[in-house]
Amino acid sequence: MARVVRFHETGGPEVMQVEDLDVGEPGAGEIRVNIETIGLNRAEAMFRSGQYLEQPKLPARLGCEAAGTVDMVGQDVQGFRPGDAVCVMPAFSMNDYGVYAEQAIVPAAAVVQRPDGLSAIDAAAIWMAYLTAYGALIDIGGLASGEAVIIPAASSSVGLAAIQIVNRVGAVSIAATRTNAKRAALLNAGAVHVIAIEEQDLVTEVMHITTNRGARVVFDPVGGPQVEKLAQAMAHQGILFEYGALSPEPTPFPLILAIQKSLTLRGYLVFELIGNRQRLESAHDFVTRGLDDGTLKPTIAKTFDLDQIVDAHRYMESNEQFGKIVVTIMH
């Protein structure tokens, strides 16, 4: 038996319950992992509230990113042994698996060896953030030195990972945040420029930074009305990545600007990278080299215990955090 978080109805954080369940044994191609730490992601709050890309099959589990040790391997699993320190990557539907638990069964394809020298807390904070940012900016966007990138919601774990990746390839990181409250922290986290979009005009500031060329890449998890402003701030033949839908308002398609500037608007999810072995290997190599040389380092906002999962989700939805929220499990 293990403590597992489930919810029996969609709704706010309070619908989550910690239950004692029999986890069972891993099947073919699966691994049972003793979970040490869980990285929280906005997708989980949306899944819990019924606002995600897929509807939860109730009672539903949660969680797609964790660190721990291998407990048991299923049939046909190669390269892992009990006791191995590993990370679980977001490579499955939460209707099939969930890692908000003391122990969880996950597909072996979602498991990687934990990078050397990484604590369990940091290990739960790397793959969703860095793979998401790498997949858009480097793998698809082909970001080059000197190019400007606008990063809305820059204080999120993915936003901070994007800043580090942009800096690592010599491009120009422009962090967009709502107010000046997080300006100093964003500059300290490596952002070359910070724009408080409720207090400054985004387009004016970006054009000043880029000497009127605009930003070639925008990496946006928000959508909503500000997409029009983002398009105005973009360079000719720029690419706008939409990888989330945090805004509750409709997202207008900036048709005239898209035509005038030959813009590409690209929907993007990290699963397209993780689902391609060759692309994932390149991403894995980029991230592990960045962790080794110190150019990539996860930012931890706060840690909670598993029993505090409701409080952890409330904190995630407060938008007060700067970086990744991690839940720790005592065995």
PyMOL commands that set and color helices and strands:
alter all, ss='L'
color gray80, all
select helices_A, chain A and resi 13-15+42-48+108-110+120-123+127-140+157-168+180-188+202-209+226-232+255-261+271-274+277-293+306-318
alter helices_A, ss='H'
color red, helices_A
select strands_A, chain A and resi 2-7+16-21+30-39+60-61+66-73+85-88+103-107+111-113+148-152+172-177+193-196+215-220+234-242+264-267+300-305+324-328
alter strands_A, ss='S'
color yellow, strands_A
deselect
rebuild
show_as cartoon
